Amino acid sequence: MPLTLYVPARTTLHRLHPVTKLGLLAAFVVDRPLLVLPLGCAIGGLLCLAHGGGNVRRLRVMFVLVFIFTLVVWTFFFTGFFRPSYAGFLFGLSTAIRLDTFLAAGLLFLTTTRVEEVAYALGRLGVPYVVGFTLTLAFRLVPAFFDAAASVVQAQRCRGLELGRGGVVTRLRRYVPIIVPVLIGALRRADRMAMALELRGFNSGRPRTTYLRARAGRADAVAGALAVATTLVYLALWASGAGRLAGRP
């Protein structure tokens, strides 16, 4: 199973300029579920076009848990402590759809954008190189840590460690032989990375260059226009009151 979310494919979404894809991560402010749902369906369709179905299946538990917990919490605590209400159900449904849509939008971005393109887009937007490198470093290190953890789990299982037996406390104790090597490996990796960055002049203060060169085309103009139009429509709905639920907190 791949540890990264990027899916190499020759689609229009993949060929968009990195800055355009970064700008498409816009917020939406309406409350009514029927107005939020079309945007969520549109992002779901784009995920299918970008061949991101595998990523959705990998993270399906997260989508389901976020939706259920959000819906339950707002339904029972919207008007008071453990007082279910129909208004709370509507607001919880809207919030659950919005959160899942946020997650789907981020997943779509990571499905169609490489880490190098994210750093390039941040640089083109004027973000300092050190800040952009720090932000994109998480995308590089998290898969590496998962890979190291998977290797440690396999090694400990070969030594007879059984993680699925016993009570909750017993299972937690059995994770200690896994957590300790992973943390030590992470510290060693961070130390080696710091030395490698210093050797390459990371803090030299000189302008950084990149091999990546991207050009904006017609598809970027169309995508940008659609994003701006969608944002304006939702802002207009919010300002007019048509996108708000009565009695929202």
DRENZA-486729 format. One record per residue (C-alpha): residue number from 1; residue in three letters; x, y, z. Coordinates in Angstrom, 1 decimal, padded with zeros to 4 digits. Example, Ala and Ser with C-alpha at 12.3 -4.5 7.8 and 13.67 -1.06 7.14 Angstrom:
! residues 2
{1,'Ala',{012.3,-004.5,007.8}};
{2,'Ser',{013.7,-001.1,007.1}};
! end
This chain:
! residues 249
{1,'Met',{000.0,000.0,000.0}};
{2,'Pro',{001.5,003.4,-000.9}};
{3,'Leu',{002.3,005.7,002.0}};
{4,'Thr',{001.7,008.9,000.0}};
{5,'Leu',{-001.7,010.3,-001.1}};
{6,'Tyr',{-000.4,011.6,-004.5}};
{7,'Val',{-001.8,009.6,-007.4}};
{8,'Pro',{000.2,010.0,-010.7}};
{9,'Ala',{-002.3,010.4,-013.5}};
{10,'Arg',{-002.7,012.4,-016.7}};
{11,'Thr',{-005.8,014.4,-015.8}};
{12,'Thr',{-006.7,018.0,-016.2}};
{13,'Leu',{-006.6,018.5,-012.5}};
{14,'His',{-003.1,017.2,-012.3}};
{15,'Arg',{-002.0,019.6,-015.0}};
{16,'Leu',{-003.3,022.6,-013.2}};
{17,'His',{-000.8,025.2,-012.0}};
{18,'Pro',{000.2,024.5,-008.3}};
{19,'Val',{-000.9,028.0,-007.3}};
{20,'Thr',{-004.3,027.5,-008.9}};
{21,'Lys',{-004.8,024.2,-007.0}};
{22,'Leu',{-003.7,025.9,-003.8}};
{23,'Gly',{-006.2,028.7,-004.4}};
{24,'Leu',{-009.1,026.3,-004.9}};
{25,'Leu',{-009.0,025.4,-001.2}};
{26,'Ala',{-011.6,028.0,-000.4}};
{27,'Ala',{-013.9,028.2,002.6}};
{28,'Phe',{-017.7,028.2,002.4}};
{29,'Val',{-019.9,029.8,005.0}};
{30,'Val',{-023.5,028.7,004.5}};
{31,'Asp',{-025.3,026.6,007.0}};
{32,'Arg',{-028.2,025.0,005.1}};
{33,'Pro',{-027.4,021.3,004.3}};
{34,'Leu',{-029.1,021.5,000.9}};
{35,'Leu',{-026.7,024.4,-000.1}};
{36,'Val',{-023.6,022.7,001.3}};
{37,'Leu',{-024.3,019.3,-000.3}};
{38,'Pro',{-023.8,020.4,-004.0}};
{39,'Leu',{-020.3,021.5,-003.2}};
{40,'Gly',{-019.5,018.3,-001.4}};
{41,'Cys',{-020.9,016.3,-004.4}};
{42,'Ala',{-018.8,018.4,-006.8}};
{43,'Ile',{-015.6,017.7,-004.9}};
{44,'Gly',{-016.5,014.0,-004.7}};
{45,'Gly',{-016.9,014.0,-008.5}};
{46,'Leu',{-013.5,015.7,-009.0}};
{47,'Leu',{-011.9,013.1,-006.7}};
{48,'Cys',{-013.3,010.3,-009.0}};
{49,'Leu',{-012.0,012.1,-012.1}};
{50,'Ala',{-008.6,012.5,-010.4}};
{51,'His',{-008.5,008.7,-009.7}};
{52,'Gly',{-008.6,009.4,-005.9}};
{53,'Gly',{-011.1,006.6,-005.1}};
{54,'Gly',{-008.3,004.6,-003.5}};
{55,'Asn',{-007.4,007.4,-001.2}};
{56,'Val',{-011.1,007.8,-000.2}};
{57,'Arg',{-011.3,004.1,000.6}};
{58,'Arg',{-008.1,004.3,002.7}};
{59,'Leu',{-009.5,007.2,004.7}};
{60,'Arg',{-013.2,006.1,004.7}};
{61,'Val',{-013.2,005.4,008.5}};
{62,'Met',{-012.1,009.0,009.2}};
{63,'Phe',{-014.8,010.4,006.9}};
{64,'Val',{-017.5,008.3,008.6}};
{65,'Leu',{-016.3,009.0,012.2}};
{66,'Val',{-016.1,012.8,011.6}};
{67,'Phe',{-019.6,012.8,010.1}};
{68,'Ile',{-021.2,010.7,012.8}};
{69,'Phe',{-019.6,012.4,015.8}};
{70,'Thr',{-020.3,015.9,014.5}};
{71,'Leu',{-024.0,015.0,013.8}};
{72,'Val',{-024.5,013.4,017.2}};
{73,'Val',{-022.7,016.2,019.2}};
{74,'Trp',{-024.7,019.0,017.6}};
{75,'Thr',{-028.0,017.1,017.7}};
{76,'Phe',{-027.8,016.5,021.5}};
{77,'Phe',{-026.0,019.6,022.7}};
{78,'Phe',{-027.2,022.4,020.3}};
{79,'Thr',{-029.9,023.7,022.7}};
{80,'Gly',{-028.4,022.4,026.0}};
{81,'Phe',{-026.7,019.5,027.7}};
{82,'Phe',{-028.2,016.3,026.2}};
{83,'Arg',{-031.3,018.0,024.8}};
{84,'Pro',{-031.9,016.7,021.3}};
{85,'Ser',{-033.5,019.1,018.9}};
{86,'Tyr',{-034.4,019.3,015.2}};
{87,'Ala',{-032.5,022.6,014.8}};
{88,'Gly',{-029.5,020.9,016.3}};
{89,'Phe',{-029.9,018.0,013.9}};
{90,'Leu',{-030.0,020.4,010.9}};
{91,'Phe',{-027.0,022.3,012.1}};
{92,'Gly',{-025.1,019.1,012.9}};
{93,'Leu',{-025.9,017.7,009.5}};
{94,'Ser',{-024.7,020.9,007.8}};
{95,'Thr',{-021.5,021.0,009.9}};
{96,'Ala',{-020.8,017.3,009.2}};
{97,'Ile',{-021.2,017.8,005.5}};
{98,'Arg',{-018.9,020.8,005.6}};
{99,'Leu',{-016.2,019.1,007.6}};
{100,'Asp',{-016.2,016.1,005.3}};
{101,'Thr',{-016.1,018.4,002.3}};
{102,'Phe',{-013.1,020.2,003.8}};
{103,'Leu',{-011.4,016.8,004.2}};
{104,'Ala',{-012.3,015.8,000.7}};
{105,'Ala',{-011.0,019.1,-000.7}};
{106,'Gly',{-007.7,018.6,001.1}};
{107,'Leu',{-007.6,015.0,-000.1}};
{108,'Leu',{-008.2,016.1,-003.7}};
{109,'Phe',{-005.4,018.6,-003.4}};
{110,'Leu',{-002.9,016.0,-002.1}};
{111,'Thr',{-004.1,013.5,-004.7}};
{112,'Thr',{-003.3,015.8,-007.6}};
{113,'Thr',{-000.3,017.7,-006.2}};
{114,'Arg',{003.2,016.6,-005.4}};
{115,'Val',{005.1,017.9,-002.4}};
{116,'Glu',{007.5,019.7,-004.7}};
{117,'Glu',{004.6,021.5,-006.3}};
{118,'Val',{003.2,022.6,-002.9}};
{119,'Ala',{006.5,024.2,-002.0}};
{120,'Tyr',{006.7,025.8,-005.4}};
{121,'Ala',{003.2,027.2,-005.1}};
{122,'Leu',{004.0,028.7,-001.6}};
{123,'Gly',{007.1,030.3,-003.0}};
{124,'Arg',{005.2,031.8,-005.9}};
{125,'Leu',{002.7,033.3,-003.4}};
{126,'Gly',{005.6,035.1,-001.6}};
{127,'Val',{005.9,032.7,001.3}};
{128,'Pro',{009.6,032.6,002.5}};
{129,'Tyr',{011.5,029.4,001.5}};
{130,'Val',{012.2,028.4,005.1}};
{131,'Val',{008.5,028.7,006.0}};
{132,'Gly',{007.4,026.8,002.8}};
{133,'Phe',{010.0,024.1,003.4}};
{134,'Thr',{008.8,023.7,007.0}};
{135,'Leu',{005.1,023.4,006.0}};
{136,'Thr',{005.8,020.8,003.3}};
{137,'Leu',{008.2,018.8,005.5}};
{138,'Ala',{005.3,017.2,007.3}};
{139,'Phe',{004.2,015.7,003.9}};
{140,'Arg',{007.6,014.1,003.6}};
{141,'Leu',{008.2,012.9,007.2}};
{142,'Val',{004.8,011.5,008.0}};
{143,'Pro',{005.0,008.7,005.3}};
{144,'Ala',{008.6,008.0,006.4}};
{145,'Phe',{007.5,007.6,010.1}};
{146,'Phe',{004.6,005.3,009.0}};
{147,'Asp',{007.1,003.2,007.0}};
{148,'Ala',{009.4,003.0,010.0}};
{149,'Ala',{006.5,002.1,012.3}};
{150,'Ala',{005.4,-000.6,009.9}};
{151,'Ser',{008.9,-002.1,009.8}};
{152,'Val',{009.2,-002.1,013.6}};
{153,'Val',{005.8,-003.8,014.0}};
{154,'Gln',{006.8,-006.5,011.5}};
{155,'Ala',{010.1,-007.0,013.3}};
{156,'Gln',{008.5,-007.2,016.8}};
{157,'Arg',{005.8,-009.7,015.5}};
{158,'Cys',{008.6,-011.9,014.2}};
{159,'Arg',{010.0,-011.9,017.7}};
{160,'Gly',{006.7,-013.1,019.1}};
{161,'Leu',{004.9,-009.8,020.0}};
{162,'Glu',{001.1,-010.2,019.9}};
{163,'Leu',{-000.7,-006.9,019.8}};
{164,'Gly',{-004.3,-008.3,019.5}};
{165,'Arg',{-004.5,-010.3,022.7}};
{166,'Gly',{-005.3,-009.3,026.3}};
{167,'Gly',{-007.2,-006.4,027.8}};
{168,'Val',{-006.9,-002.7,026.9}};
{169,'Val',{-004.1,-002.1,029.4}};
{170,'Thr',{-002.2,-005.1,028.3}};
{171,'Arg',{-002.4,-004.1,024.7}};
{172,'Leu',{-001.2,-000.6,025.5}};
{173,'Arg',{001.8,-002.0,027.3}};
{174,'Arg',{002.7,-004.2,024.3}};
{175,'Tyr',{002.9,-001.0,022.1}};
{176,'Val',{005.9,000.2,024.2}};
{177,'Pro',{008.4,-002.0,022.2}};
{178,'Ile',{007.0,-000.3,019.1}};
{179,'Ile',{006.8,003.3,020.2}};
{180,'Val',{010.3,003.5,021.7}};
{181,'Pro',{012.2,002.4,018.5}};
{182,'Val',{010.0,004.7,016.3}};
{183,'Leu',{010.7,007.7,018.5}};
{184,'Ile',{014.4,007.0,018.6}};
{185,'Gly',{014.5,006.5,014.8}};
{186,'Ala',{012.6,009.8,014.4}};
{187,'Leu',{015.2,011.6,016.6}};
{188,'Arg',{018.0,010.1,014.6}};
{189,'Arg',{016.3,011.0,011.3}};
{190,'Ala',{015.8,014.6,012.5}};
{191,'Asp',{019.5,014.9,013.5}};
{192,'Arg',{020.7,013.6,010.1}};
{193,'Met',{018.3,015.9,008.3}};
{194,'Ala',{019.5,018.9,010.2}};
{195,'Met',{023.2,018.1,009.3}};
{196,'Ala',{022.2,017.5,005.7}};
{197,'Leu',{020.4,020.9,005.5}};
{198,'Glu',{023.4,022.7,007.1}};
{199,'Leu',{025.8,021.1,004.6}};
{200,'Arg',{023.6,022.3,001.7}};
{201,'Gly',{023.5,025.9,003.0}};
{202,'Phe',{019.9,025.9,004.2}};
{203,'Asn',{020.5,029.0,006.4}};
{204,'Ser',{022.8,030.8,003.9}};
{205,'Gly',{020.3,033.6,003.4}};
{206,'Arg',{020.6,033.4,-000.4}};
{207,'Pro',{017.6,033.1,-002.8}};
{208,'Arg',{016.7,029.5,-003.4}};
{209,'Thr',{016.2,028.1,-006.9}};
{210,'Thr',{014.0,025.2,-008.1}};
{211,'Tyr',{014.0,022.9,-011.1}};
{212,'Leu',{010.2,023.0,-011.2}};
{213,'Arg',{008.7,025.4,-013.7}};
{214,'Ala',{004.9,025.6,-014.2}};
{215,'Arg',{002.8,027.7,-016.6}};
{216,'Ala',{-000.7,028.7,-016.2}};
{217,'Gly',{-003.1,028.0,-019.1}};
{218,'Arg',{-006.7,028.1,-020.1}};
{219,'Ala',{-007.7,025.4,-017.6}};
{220,'Asp',{-006.2,027.4,-014.8}};
{221,'Ala',{-008.2,030.5,-015.9}};
{222,'Val',{-011.4,028.4,-016.0}};
{223,'Ala',{-010.8,026.8,-012.6}};
{224,'Gly',{-009.9,030.1,-011.0}};
{225,'Ala',{-013.1,031.7,-012.5}};
{226,'Leu',{-015.3,028.9,-011.2}};
{227,'Ala',{-013.7,029.1,-007.7}};
{228,'Val',{-014.2,032.8,-007.5}};
{229,'Ala',{-017.8,032.5,-008.8}};
{230,'Thr',{-018.6,029.8,-006.3}};
{231,'Thr',{-017.1,031.8,-003.4}};
{232,'Leu',{-019.1,034.9,-004.4}};
{233,'Val',{-022.4,032.9,-004.7}};
{234,'Tyr',{-021.9,031.4,-001.2}};
{235,'Leu',{-021.0,034.8,000.3}};
{236,'Ala',{-024.1,036.3,-001.3}};
{237,'Leu',{-026.3,033.6,000.1}};
{238,'Trp',{-024.8,034.2,003.6}};
{239,'Ala',{-025.2,037.9,003.4}};
{240,'Ser',{-028.8,037.7,002.2}};
{241,'Gly',{-029.7,035.3,005.0}};
{242,'Ala',{-030.7,032.5,002.6}};
{243,'Gly',{-027.8,030.4,003.6}};
{244,'Arg',{-028.2,030.7,007.4}};
{245,'Leu',{-030.2,028.4,009.7}};
{246,'Ala',{-032.5,030.0,012.2}};
{247,'Gly',{-031.2,030.0,015.8}};
{248,'Arg',{-027.6,029.1,014.9}};
{249,'Pro',{-025.2,029.6,017.9}};
! end
